[in-house]
Amino acid sequence: MLADPYENETVGEAAYRRIRSDIVFGRLSPGEKLKLDRVSETYGVSISTLRELLNSLCSEGLIVAEGQRGFEVAPVSAVDFREVAAMRQLLECHALEQSFQKGDLDWEGRVVAAHHKLSVMEKRMIAGDRSEPEIWKRCDWQFHHALISACGSKVLLDTHAAIYDKYLRYQMVAVIFRGEIAADQHQKLLESALARDFSTAQKVLVDHIQGCVEHALARELEWVRASPSKRVPDPAIPAGAKGVRKGRANGPTRASVRST
């Protein structure tokens, strides 16, 4: 997940963290052109350092290099969101099974503590306080990470964290908060973890992820129009279509906050 500031980080490391965070949380919009002079001034790094940082973010799929025309924030599409969601589901279900088998009392404590923080934020948002969406999503990440933290594989955890950030980007761009539905699913995941009931947890997690995708795609045309620049076309949408299709998964730009 997104890294927090740490002691003795270099100027370049701090800029990389901030740019990445701004992309994931939607402060830099999908398709937005990144003018080097302006961006270097905003993040306090030289243009040469900035180029290195942007090339690193290109390798993560968060930025697109436009040849001699420079860089832009990676576009969004229903196709991409479906693929990201499917990969998150695959990785998280596998890690969840391993974690349920290997988790000890300390793991249970991490899961309970993370769920408590998430539950508090969800209750605030359900009550109408949408003022801290980033804190809410960090709590969401911490809970899902806690659930799989005993899987025993750093490679699996790192890969899941990278794909989760891409999934989170769609949630922020499409403004996804599903209220009590998602909160109830989180409660069921907690209960399943403490009971080591992987079968139930897997079903809940799949419904959780796919429900988020469906929720976002119900407003797909709205958030795609809201974002600058060109987007990856979705072959499932006919040219000029005005309606919105229903499906098990599709994809997002900007709108007001809805959770998974």
Secondary structure, 3 states (H helix, E strand, C coil): CCCCCCCCCCHHHHHHHHHHHHHHCCCCCCCCEECHHHHHHHHCCCHHHHHHHHHHHHHCCCEEECHHHCEEECCCCHHHHHHHHHHHHHHHHHHHHHHHHHCCHHHHHHHHHHHHHHHHHHHHHHCCCCCCHHHHHHHHHHHHHHHHCCCCCHHHHHHHHHHHHHHHHHHHHHCCCCCHHHHHHHHHHHHHHHHCCHHHHHHHHHHHHHHHHHHHHCCHHHHHHCCCCCCCCCCCCCCCCCCCCCCCCCCCCCCCCCCC
